[in-house]
Amino acid sequence: MKKILVSLAAIVALSSSLAANVNNQTGCGLGSLIIKDDSTAVMLALQATTNGTFGNQTFGITSGTLNCKKTQFVMNKQTEEFVASNMDQLAKEIARGEGEALDTLAELLEVSDKAAFFVSLQENYNKIYTSQDAKMADVLDNISTTL
């Protein structure tokens, strides 16, 4: 009987996911769907515990479900190393909207529409490179959020 009730509660929670808002403390996942109240530390702990117990945030992030926003790009070690090694060249090419390093970055990120990708990067240059001493992680984060 308990399994049926838990299953029904999960179905109800998942079916109402379209109207749910993700809080900025525990993020997305089953916990944010089942436990809507995030006004106290206890409720936030329950959300985080639920997410951790069911191990569902990774699935939600990669699939765009469970109240999670699907990432556009999967950043891997090779991409991070390439950007770290080519920061200056990428900055120049993003400003121009073309270049060999930019082509390589698009391939590493598996971008299907390179022309639109290059235009978007060029238009958002100041959002990507927020300072002259921008770090690789910041640049990659800014690229993923501006597109």
ROTORVEX-674785 format. One record per residue: x, y, z of N, C-alpha, C in turn. Coordinates in Angstrom, 2 decimals, m for minus. Example, Ala and Ser with C-alpha at 12.3 -4.5 7.8 and 13.67 -1.06 7.14 Angstrom:
[pt [13.19; m5.69; 7.80]; [12.30; m4.50; 7.80]; [13.20; m3.30; 7.80]]
[pt [12.85; m2.25; 7.08]; [13.67; m1.06; 7.14]; [12.90; 0.03; 7.87]]
***
This chain:
[pt [0.82; m1.20; 0.00]; [0.00; 0.00; 0.00]; [0.86; 1.25; 0.00]]
[pt [1.96; 1.20; 0.80]; [2.86; 2.36; 0.85]; [3.46; 2.66; m0.51]]
[pt [3.83; 1.60; m1.23]; [4.43; 1.78; m2.55]; [3.45; 2.46; m3.51]]
[pt [2.20; 2.10; m3.41]; [1.17; 2.70; m4.26]; [1.01; 4.18; m3.94]]
[pt [0.97; 4.51; m2.65]; [0.83; 5.92; m2.25]; [2.04; 6.74; m2.68]]
[pt [3.23; 6.19; m2.50]; [4.44; 6.90; m2.91]; [4.44; 7.08; m4.42]]
[pt [4.05; 6.06; m5.15]; [3.98; 6.14; m6.60]; [2.98; 7.21; m7.05]]
[pt [1.82; 7.23; m6.42]; [0.82; 8.24; m6.76]; [1.32; 9.65; m6.45]]
[pt [1.98; 9.80; m5.32]; [2.53; 11.11; m4.96]; [3.57; 11.55; m5.98]]
[pt [4.39; 10.63; m6.44]; [5.42; 10.96; m7.43]; [4.77; 11.35; m8.76]]
[pt [3.74; 10.65; m9.16]; [3.05; 10.96; m10.41]; [2.41; 12.34; m10.34]]
[pt [1.75; 12.63; m9.23]; [1.13; 13.94; m9.06]; [2.19; 15.04; m9.10]]
[pt [3.29; 14.80; m8.41]; [4.36; 15.80; m8.38]; [4.96; 16.01; m9.76]]
[pt [5.21; 14.94; m10.47]; [5.81; 15.06; m11.80]; [4.85; 15.69; m12.79]]
[pt [3.57; 15.41; m12.66]; [2.60; 15.98; m13.61]; [2.42; 17.48; m13.41]]
[pt [2.77; 17.98; m12.25]; [2.64; 19.41; m11.99]; [3.94; 20.15; m12.20]]
[pt [4.91; 19.53; m12.85]; [6.24; 20.13; m12.99]; [6.25; 21.36; m13.87]]
[pt [5.31; 21.51; m14.74]; [5.31; 22.67; m15.62]; [5.10; 23.98; m14.87]]
[pt [4.37; 23.93; m13.78]; [4.10; 25.14; m13.03]; [5.10; 25.38; m11.91]]
[pt [6.04; 24.48; m11.73]; [6.98; 24.58; m10.62]; [8.11; 25.56; m10.94]]
[pt [8.59; 26.23; m9.91]; [9.74; 27.10; m10.04]; [10.90; 26.47; m9.27]]
[pt [12.07; 26.51; m9.86]; [13.23; 25.94; m9.21]; [13.83; 26.99; m8.28]]
[pt [14.10; 26.59; m7.04]; [14.75; 27.53; m6.14]; [16.24; 27.53; m6.44]]
[pt [16.92; 28.54; m5.97]; [18.34; 28.67; m6.31]; [19.25; 28.03; m5.27]]
[pt [18.71; 27.33; m4.30]; [19.54; 26.74; m3.26]; [19.72; 25.24; m3.43]]
[pt [18.67; 24.52; m3.76]; [18.82; 23.07; m3.95]; [18.71; 22.69; m5.41]]
[pt [18.34; 23.60; m6.26]; [18.28; 23.33; m7.69]; [17.08; 22.51; m8.09]]
[pt [17.26; 21.81; m9.18]; [16.16; 21.04; m9.75]; [16.23; 19.59; m9.27]]
[pt [15.28; 18.80; m9.66]; [15.23; 17.39; m9.30]; [13.91; 17.04; m8.66]]
[pt [13.79; 15.78; m8.30]; [12.55; 15.27; m7.72]; [12.20; 16.01; m6.43]]
[pt [13.21; 16.37; m5.64]; [12.97; 17.09; m4.38]; [12.26; 18.41; m4.60]]
[pt [12.62; 19.13; m5.65]; [11.97; 20.42; m5.93]; [10.55; 20.24; m6.46]]
[pt [10.26; 19.07; m7.00]; [8.91; 18.80; m7.51]; [7.98; 18.35; m6.40]]
[pt [8.47; 17.49; m5.52]; [7.63; 16.94; m4.46]; [7.46; 17.94; m3.33]]
[pt [8.54; 18.59; m2.93]; [8.52; 19.50; m1.78]; [8.56; 20.92; m2.31]]
[pt [7.41; 21.54; m2.42]; [7.30; 22.88; m3.00]; [7.73; 23.98; m2.03]]
[pt [7.56; 23.76; m0.75]; [7.88; 24.76; 0.26]; [9.39; 24.83; 0.47]]
[pt [10.00; 25.96; 0.09]; [11.44; 26.12; 0.31]; [11.72; 27.32; 1.21]]
[pt [10.80; 27.55; 2.15]; [10.91; 28.74; 2.99]; [11.75; 28.51; 4.24]]
[pt [12.05; 27.27; 4.57]; [12.84; 27.00; 5.77]; [14.01; 26.08; 5.44]]
[pt [15.01; 26.08; 6.31]; [16.18; 25.23; 6.12]; [15.80; 23.75; 6.15]]
[pt [14.81; 23.40; 6.96]; [14.37; 22.01; 7.04]; [13.80; 21.56; 5.70]]
[pt [12.98; 22.38; 5.09]; [12.37; 22.01; 3.81]; [13.43; 21.94; 2.70]]
[pt [14.40; 22.86; 2.74]; [15.49; 22.81; 1.76]; [16.31; 21.54; 1.94]]
[pt [16.55; 21.16; 3.20]; [17.29; 19.93; 3.48]; [16.53; 18.72; 2.96]]
[pt [15.21; 18.73; 3.12]; [14.40; 17.62; 2.60]; [14.47; 17.55; 1.08]]
[pt [14.44; 18.72; 0.42]; [14.56; 18.73; m1.04]; [15.91; 18.13; m1.46]]
[pt [16.98; 18.60; m0.83]; [18.31; 18.12; m1.18]; [18.47; 16.64; m0.88]]
[pt [17.92; 16.19; 0.25]; [17.99; 14.78; 0.62]; [17.24; 13.92; m0.38]]
[pt [16.08; 14.39; m0.79]; [15.30; 13.65; m1.79]; [16.07; 13.55; m3.09]]
[pt [16.66; 14.66; m3.52]; [17.46; 14.63; m4.74]; [18.62; 13.66; m4.61]]
[pt [19.31; 13.71; m3.47]; [20.45; 12.84; m3.26]; [20.08; 11.37; m3.14]]
[pt [18.97; 11.10; m2.48]; [18.53; 9.72; m2.28]; [18.17; 9.06; m3.61]]
[pt [17.48; 9.78; m4.46]; [17.05; 9.21; m5.72]; [18.08; 9.42; m6.84]]
[pt [19.10; 10.25; m6.60]; [20.15; 10.47; m7.59]; [19.61; 10.89; m8.93]]
[pt [18.73; 11.87; m8.93]; [18.00; 12.21; m10.16]; [18.41; 13.52; m10.81]]
[pt [19.22; 14.33; m10.16]; [19.55; 15.62; m10.76]; [20.35; 15.47; m12.04]]
[pt [21.29; 14.54; m12.08]; [22.08; 14.34; m13.30]; [21.17; 13.98; m14.46]]
[pt [20.24; 13.06; m14.21]; [19.29; 12.69; m15.25]; [18.46; 13.89; m15.69]]
[pt [17.97; 14.65; m14.72]; [17.14; 15.82; m15.03]; [17.88; 16.86; m15.84]]
[pt [19.13; 17.10; m15.49]; [19.92; 18.11; m16.21]; [20.20; 17.67; m17.63]]
[pt [20.59; 16.40; m17.82]; [20.90; 15.94; m19.17]; [19.67; 15.76; m20.04]]
[pt [18.52; 15.47; m19.42]; [17.32; 15.24; m20.22]; [16.38; 16.45; m20.28]]
[pt [16.62; 17.45; m19.41]; [15.75; 18.61; m19.39]; [14.42; 18.34; m18.70]]
[pt [14.38; 17.34; m17.82]; [13.15; 17.00; m17.09]; [13.35; 17.29; m15.60]]
[pt [12.37; 16.94; m14.80]; [12.42; 17.10; m13.34]; [12.70; 18.54; m12.92]]
[pt [12.14; 19.47; m13.67]; [12.29; 20.88; m13.33]; [13.69; 21.42; m13.63]]
[pt [14.46; 20.70; m14.43]; [15.83; 21.11; m14.76]; [15.88; 21.68; m16.17]]
[pt [16.75; 22.63; m16.34]; [16.97; 23.20; m17.67]; [18.08; 22.40; m18.33]]
[pt [17.81; 21.91; m19.52]; [18.81; 21.13; m20.25]; [19.92; 22.04; m20.73]]
[pt [21.15; 21.59; m20.52]; [22.29; 22.38; m20.96]; [22.42; 22.27; m22.48]]
[pt [22.86; 23.37; m23.10]; [23.04; 23.34; m24.54]; [24.29; 22.58; m24.94]]
[pt [25.32; 22.71; m24.14]; [26.59; 22.11; m24.49]; [27.08; 21.24; m23.35]]
[pt [27.73; 20.17; m23.72]; [28.39; 19.34; m22.74]; [29.87; 19.72; m22.75]]
[pt [30.33; 20.27; m21.66]; [31.72; 20.66; m21.57]; [32.53; 19.46; m21.10]]
[pt [33.60; 19.16; m21.82]; [34.45; 18.06; m21.42]; [35.87; 18.56; m21.21]]
[pt [36.70; 17.70; m20.74]; [38.09; 18.06; m20.41]; [38.81; 18.60; m21.65]]
[pt [38.58; 18.00; m22.79]; [39.24; 18.43; m24.03]; [38.84; 19.87; m24.37]]
[pt [37.56; 20.20; m24.22]; [37.10; 21.56; m24.49]; [37.73; 22.53; m23.51]]
[pt [37.75; 22.17; m22.24]; [38.34; 23.03; m21.22]; [39.82; 23.29; m21.51]]
[pt [40.56; 22.24; m21.86]; [41.98; 22.39; m22.16]; [42.19; 23.26; m23.40]]
[pt [41.34; 23.07; m24.41]; [41.47; 23.87; m25.63]; [41.23; 25.35; m25.34]]
[pt [40.16; 25.65; m24.62]; [39.85; 27.05; m24.31]; [40.95; 27.65; m23.43]]
[pt [41.42; 26.91; m22.45]; [42.48; 27.42; m21.57]; [43.75; 27.73; m22.36]]
[pt [44.06; 26.92; m23.35]; [45.28; 27.11; m24.15]; [45.14; 28.17; m25.23]]
[pt [43.91; 28.54; m25.55]; [43.67; 29.44; m26.68]; [42.82; 30.66; m26.31]]
[pt [42.90; 31.09; m25.06]; [42.06; 32.19; m24.59]; [42.22; 33.46; m25.44]]
[pt [43.46; 33.87; m25.68]; [43.69; 35.10; m26.43]; [43.22; 34.98; m27.87]]
[pt [43.53; 33.86; m28.51]; [43.12; 33.65; m29.89]; [41.60; 33.59; m30.01]]
[pt [40.96; 32.89; m29.08]; [39.50; 32.81; m29.11]; [38.86; 34.18; m28.91]]
[pt [39.43; 34.99; m28.03]; [38.88; 36.34; m27.81]; [38.92; 37.15; m29.11]]
[pt [40.04; 37.07; m29.82]; [40.17; 37.81; m31.09]; [39.17; 37.29; m32.12]]
[pt [39.06; 35.97; m32.21]; [38.20; 35.38; m33.23]; [36.71; 35.56; m32.90]]
[pt [36.36; 35.52; m31.64]; [34.97; 35.79; m31.26]; [34.62; 37.22; m31.60]]
[pt [35.55; 38.15; m31.37]; [35.32; 39.56; m31.72]; [35.13; 39.71; m33.23]]
[pt [35.88; 38.94; m34.02]; [35.77; 39.00; m35.49]; [34.59; 38.19; m36.01]]
[pt [34.20; 37.15; m35.25]; [33.10; 36.29; m35.69]; [33.53; 35.17; m36.61]]
[pt [34.83; 34.89; m36.66]; [35.34; 33.81; m37.51]; [36.77; 33.46; m37.11]]
[pt [37.19; 32.27; m37.52]; [38.56; 31.87; m37.26]; [38.71; 30.39; m37.01]]
[pt [39.94; 29.92; m37.12]; [40.24; 28.51; m36.98]; [39.98; 28.00; m35.55]]
[pt [40.38; 28.77; m34.56]; [40.15; 28.36; m33.17]; [38.65; 28.31; m32.88]]
[pt [37.92; 29.24; m33.44]; [36.47; 29.27; m33.25]; [35.81; 28.05; m33.91]]
[pt [36.32; 27.67; m35.09]; [35.84; 26.45; m35.75]; [36.09; 25.23; m34.88]]
[pt [37.27; 25.17; m34.30]; [37.62; 24.04; m33.44]; [36.72; 23.99; m32.21]]
[pt [36.47; 25.16; m31.61]; [35.58; 25.22; m30.45]; [34.19; 24.72; m30.81]]
[pt [33.69; 25.14; m31.96]; [32.36; 24.70; m32.40]; [32.32; 23.18; m32.58]]
[pt [33.40; 22.60; m33.11]; [33.46; 21.15; m33.28]; [33.50; 20.45; m31.93]]
[pt [34.30; 20.97; m30.99]; [34.39; 20.37; m29.67]; [33.05; 20.41; m28.94]]
[pt [32.29; 21.48; m29.17]; [30.98; 21.63; m28.54]; [29.86; 20.97; m29.33]]
[pt [30.24; 20.38; m30.49]; [29.28; 19.69; m31.36]; [28.15; 20.59; m31.79]]
[pt [28.50; 21.81; m32.21]; [27.53; 22.79; m32.67]; [27.12; 22.45; m34.10]]
[pt [25.83; 22.37; m34.36]; [25.36; 22.02; m35.70]; [25.31; 23.23; m36.64]]
[pt [24.91; 24.39; m36.14]; [24.82; 25.59; m36.97]; [25.95; 26.55; m36.58]]
[pt [27.10; 26.36; m37.22]; [28.28; 27.15; m36.85]; [28.09; 28.63; m37.14]]
[pt [27.44; 28.96; m38.24]; [27.27; 30.38; m38.60]; [26.48; 31.11; m37.52]]
[pt [25.38; 30.53; m37.07]; [24.57; 31.16; m36.01]; [25.35; 31.21; m34.71]]
[pt [26.13; 30.17; m34.43]; [26.96; 30.11; m33.23]; [27.97; 31.26; m33.23]]
[pt [28.64; 31.46; m34.36]; [29.65; 32.52; m34.46]; [29.03; 33.91; m34.30]]
[pt [27.87; 34.11; m34.92]; [27.18; 35.40; m34.81]; [26.78; 35.66; m33.36]]
[pt [26.23; 34.64; m32.72]; [25.80; 34.79; m31.34]; [26.98; 35.10; m30.41]]
[pt [28.10; 34.42; m30.62]; [29.28; 34.70; m29.82]; [29.77; 36.12; m30.04]]
[pt [29.80; 36.54; m31.30]; [30.27; 37.90; m31.62]; [29.36; 38.95; m30.99]]
[pt [28.06; 38.76; m31.08]; [27.11; 39.72; m30.51]; [27.19; 39.77; m28.98]]
[pt [27.61; 38.69; m28.36]; [27.67; 38.61; m26.90]; [29.09; 38.66; m26.36]]
[pt [30.01; 39.20; m27.14]; [31.41; 39.22; m26.75]; [31.61; 39.80; m25.35]]
[pt [30.99; 40.93; m25.06]; [31.17; 41.58; m23.75]; [30.56; 40.78; m22.60]]
[pt [29.62; 39.92; m22.90]; [29.05; 39.05; m21.87]; [29.92; 37.81; m21.65]]
[pt [30.67; 37.43; m22.67]; [31.54; 36.26; m22.58]; [32.86; 36.62; m21.90]]
[pt [33.46; 37.70; m22.36]; [34.72; 38.19; m21.78]; [34.38; 39.42; m20.94]]
[pt [34.07; 39.19; m19.69]; [33.62; 40.27; m18.81]; [34.77; 41.11; m18.25]]
[pt [36.00; 40.61; m18.39]; [37.17; 41.37; m17.96]; [38.38; 40.91; m18.76]]
[pt [39.46; 41.68; m18.70]; [40.67; 41.32; m19.44]; [41.35; 40.09; m18.87]]
[pt [41.12; 39.81; m17.61]; [41.73; 38.63; m17.00]; [40.70; 37.52; m16.77]]
[pt [39.79; 37.35; m17.73]; [38.76; 36.33; m17.63]; [39.40; 34.94; m17.58]]
[pt [38.81; 34.08; m16.80]; [39.30; 32.71; m16.64]; [38.55; 31.77; m17.58]]
[pt [39.18; 30.65; m17.90]; [38.61; 29.68; m18.82]; [37.21; 29.23; m18.37]]
[pt [37.05; 28.91; m17.11]; [35.76; 28.44; m16.61]; [34.68; 29.50; m16.78]]
[pt [35.04; 30.77; m16.54]; [34.08; 31.86; m16.71]; [33.69; 32.01; m18.17]]
[pt [34.67; 31.91; m19.06]; [34.39; 32.04; m20.49]; [33.44; 30.94; m20.95]]
[pt [33.73; 29.69; m20.55]; [32.85; 28.58; m20.93]; [31.45; 28.73; m20.35]]
[pt [31.37; 29.14; m19.10]; [30.07; 29.37; m18.48]; [29.31; 30.46; m19.22]]
[pt [30.01; 31.55; m19.55]; [29.37; 32.67; m20.23]; [28.95; 32.30; m21.63]]
[pt [29.73; 31.47; m22.32]; [29.34; 31.00; m23.66]; [28.04; 30.19; m23.54]]
[pt [27.97; 29.30; m22.59]; [26.79; 28.46; m22.48]; [25.55; 29.24; m22.05]]
[pt [25.71; 30.31; m21.25]; [24.53; 31.06; m20.83]; [24.08; 32.11; m21.83]]
[pt [24.95; 32.55; m22.71]; [24.55; 33.59; m23.67]; [23.92; 33.01; m24.91]]
[pt [24.01; 31.71; m25.11]; [23.47; 31.12; m26.33]; [22.13; 30.49; m26.11]]
***
